[in-house]
Amino acid sequence: MLNAAGTPVVEARDVTVAIGGRPVLRGNDLIVRQGEFVALMGANGSGKSTLVRALIGLRPLTQGSVLLFGTPLHDFGDRHRIGFVPQRGTATGGVPASVREVVSSGRLSRRRLLRPAGRADRVAIEDALEVVGLADKAGDGVSTLSGGQQQRVLIARALAGEPELFFLDEPTAGVDLPNQLALADALRTLSGRGATVVLVAHELGPLEPLVDRAVVMRDGRIAYDGIPLSHEDVHGHHHPVDARHDHAPHVGSPFDTMSHDPQEGGR
């Protein structure tokens, strides 16, 4: 869905973040255009997840600015236009809930306070369950699902809110291949509907054919912005930000698992 001339939906300029006085991001510029599928990649601790959190306001900026849909982040009020999918483990927050209940919570940004769910809400919820392939699990407890299925529940929860811009944080980390394929099918549907997707990934695996553009982080900076790179290029060799045509799209094995730094989620 690459649209190089599309309207910018994310515009980040000189984005800098420090945590506990330690610089984590340093002077990053990034533009994501409507309909793009962007993979934000890099080694553990490179700053990719911190950058996503800064873009949606979950990490305060030390320096720089962010526009979402042309509006400064601190003035942006249309939160229903953004869907954020964290890593699994937060699907229920420890509270017993069914798959449908968790997915239904994604409609809260679309409803007035205390207003009961209407037909549009029910249609959106059922559609989200269908897209992620969990319609037959709607009544099951989320805690009974596999890790990969729980990740799909989180995607369905975000999808139920009908956002235009999706941020996904390592959706395939530690997920088996069948669930990676199911995630890829769901994201292919979203992309086909014109959604803009920013995906944080250690490796792409089955998601690689969906990606229009790779942005590679290294030591808190964007080191590359262009076509998808090989695993060795992402995690080893340095490439300048404007090196856009030197590498054939390829990705390493999707089966590697990763350890996470407790402070920054290892990303």
Phi, psi and omega in degrees: 000021183301132179220087187298336180260008183292167179290132177295131174254339173229127175227109180249131181232125173054038184291119181230134180224136173237139178238121183061032180082357181259124178299129178247321174238143184226105169055054183263134173247134180207133173237129174242128184258157182306129177088355179284152171243105187249130174259123177260111192237173178150169179289167176304135178080008182282343177106007186293318180288326176298321178297316179299316180295326176292323181294331182254008173090010179273347174232121179293145179278137170280329183200153176102189183210157177224133171248134172244120183053037177082002182249134176305141185307318184289346177255357187284120182245353184271063185297337179294345180279352183240134173244128179242126181245105178284174173297155182298164183111350179238018184297324182239349183065024180087357180264127179302131181202152176276166178302315181297321180297317179295314180296323179299329181296341177290348179270354185299327180289347181260354185243150173290155182305129177069004178283130180292158179296138178251188182297318180299323178296314182296320179296316181295321180294313180295321178296317180298318178296321178294317183300319182270002176074032182238020180301326181281353179251010189303325182270356182282152174289137182299325182295344180273353184274160174289167180300318179294323177292323177297323177297322178292328175298317180296322176294319178296322179299315178294318181297326182300332178282358179053051179284163177263339185229122181249134169244126181236127184258104176049056185294340182255005182296121178071015183259138182289165187300316179303320179285329173298318179294321178294320176298317179299319178298317180297315181290330175296320177296315180299313180298320179296336177276000177096007179291151173264132186234129171242115187246121172276128184212143171277317171218158187267322181056228183295348179280346186306318181296342182277340192279126174277328194206138176250136173241117186254127178264144173212122178053043175080008180230153171283117183260342183205143177213104183181212181292156180303143184252167173288164178302319181295322180291320181294319189253001182232281190284152180270140174226140178292161184300327185265014178278088192258347191228021186260357189223134176283139178302127179197157179216151179281192184297137177278000190268351180295139173256167185225151174264152186241135173291131184301326184282317185246017180068014177072020188234000000 
